[in-house]
Amino acid sequence: MNVQAKLKELRQGAEYWSEVLVHEFTDALDAARRTREVTRSEMADRMGVNKAYVTKLFNGNANFTVLTMVKAARVLGLRVHIHIAPEDVEVQWMEQVPGTPAPRSPSGERAELPSPPHRDRLESVRDEPEDGR
């Protein structure tokens, strides 16, 4: 089996895409850590873990749960966003600071960024009594 055929086969498996996500997350997290001038030791202290765990995290060897991702991001003042898209679609993120003009689309038009659809649902859940009635 040649390399291209093997790569095509690997891309069919969930393990491949899981590793891609871990790699993308750790790259983004490490870039944010460096931008904020936070050492791995400081990050470990903020997370309440040892430095060896943070090293494992950045090497992609830690047990990556959503909770782990959120904890690591929050100590840097970040939020984790998860987006699902069709396989044949290229996704590009646009970030907008509240109170600033919307970013321009590739065509030069102002992009309208709607509120996340889940926000209303979360508000309604908070308003429900704890017993679900």
N, C-alpha and C positions, 0 to 999 in steps of 0.2 A: 504494500500500500504506500503510495507516495505521500509527501508531506501535505499537499493541498487536500487530498482525499481524507487524510487523518484529521486535519483541522475542521473540515466540513462535518465529519462524524462527531467530533468533540462538541461542536456548536449546537448539536441536536440535544445535548444533555443538560439537565438542570444544574449539575455540578459546575460546568463551564461558566454559565451565566451567573451563578452564585459567586464564583471567584472573580469575575469581572466586576460585580457590584462591590465586593469587598475591596478590591484594588482601587476602584474609583473613589469609594468613601475614604479610604485611608490616605490617598493622595490629596484629596480636598481638605481633609482634616489636618494633615501635616502642613499644607500650604497655609491654612488659617492659623495654625499654631505658630508658624514661623513669622507670619505677618504681625501677629500680636506679641511677638518676642517672648513666648512662653516656652520654657525648657520642658523636656519630657519629665524631669523630676518635679517641676512645679505642677505639671498636669497631673502626675500621679498623686501628689499631695492634695490637689483640689478634688480629685475623684475618690480619694480615700483608699487607694490601692498602692501597691509597691511599683517601683520603676520597671521591674522586670515585666510586669503585666502590661504596662504601657508600651514597652518594647515589643512584646508579643502582639499587641493590638496593631501597631504600625507595620509589623512584618506580616500581618494577615493571619497570624497563627492563633489568635484568641477566638473564643466562642462568640461569634457575632450574632447577638440577638438584637432586636429593635431596641430593647432597653439599654444594652451596652452602647449602641450607636447614639442614643439620646443622651445618656450620661456623659459620654466623651464630648459630644458637641456642646452641651450646655455649659461645661466648665470653661469653654472658650466664648460663651455668649452667643452661641449659634443654635439654630433649629434644624432638625432633619426633615426633609421633604421627600416623599416617595411618589413617583409618578409611573403609571402604567400606560404604555402606548403600543400600537400595532408594530410588529417586527419590521415592517418595511418603511417606517417613519423615522426620520431623524429629528430628535428632540433638542431644542435649544431653550435654556432657561433665561428669563429676563428678571432681574431683580430691580425693585423700585423702593426707594426710601419714602415712607409716608410724607406727604407734603411737598414732594418734588415733582416736576413734570414727568409724565410717562415717557419711557424710552421710545425711541423711534424704531419702527420695523425696518427690515432690509430695504423696503421700497421707499423709505423716508417718511412714512406716515406715522403719526403718534399711535402707539399701541395702547389699547384699552385693556387694563388688567382688572378683571372682575374679582370680587371677593370670592374666596374659596367656597364652593357649594356646601361643604360640610359645616361651615361656621353656624348657619341657621339651625342645622340638625343638632349640633352640640349645645346651642343655647336652649333648644326645646328639651333636651335630655336633662339639663341642669334644673329646669323648671319643674320636672316631674317629681312627685313624692318618692322617697326612697323605697317604698314597698311596691312601686311600679303602677299604682292606681292613678 
